Amino acid sequence: MALTAGTRLGPYSITAPLAAGGMGEVYRARDTRLDRDVAIKVLPDLVSHDPERLARFEREAKTLASLNHPNIAIVHGFEETHGTTALVMELVEGVTVAARMAGPADSPESAGTTTAGRPIPLDEALPIARQIAEALEAAHEHGVIHRDLKPANVME
């Protein structure tokens, strides 16, 4: 469900869209009870009332909530308000690895390239890769497999 600034989901007030994809739409929101910013994920309109997708979404929330690692976003709650189901998570500031790889079109790093994206220098990529590997290891130790790991889902 597309949400607009000012929309309320329980104690959460939507402030801005952050990302959208086939698995969900993510928004910045303000937790009015605890006075902090959070990320709110809702299902896309096409599947937001599908019982199977809602059950899968709830399983995702419970699975994420079972993990505790510095490189995995914390789940704060699972909210159901006025027919909208939302996963409330830690807001991780920064840019995605996908955005970082895209870089400005006129950057020196992109000069002469004909494909989209640009490499991240090795000395910067290795710490990112290590954090991803550590997070995946922690998830795997709990029997969790990330099925949508891609640069757009990793914050730098």
HELIX and SHEET records of a PDB file:
HELIX    1   1 ASP A   45  VAL A   47  5                                   3    
HELIX    2   2 PRO A   51  ALA A   65  1                                  15    
HELIX    3   3 VAL A   97  ALA A  102  1                                   6    
HELIX    4   4 PRO A  108  SER A  110  5                                   3    
HELIX    5   5 LEU A  122  GLU A  141  1                                  20    
HELIX    6   6 PRO A  151  ASN A  153  5                                   3    
SHEET    1   A 6 ARG A   8  LEU A   9  0                                        
SHEET    2   A 6 TYR A  12  GLY A  21 -1                                        
SHEET    3   A 6 GLY A  24  ASP A  31 -1                                        
SHEET    4   A 6 ARG A  36  VAL A  42 -1                                        
SHEET    5   A 6 THR A  84  GLU A  90 -1                                        
SHEET    6   A 6 VAL A  75  THR A  81 -1                                        
END                                                                             
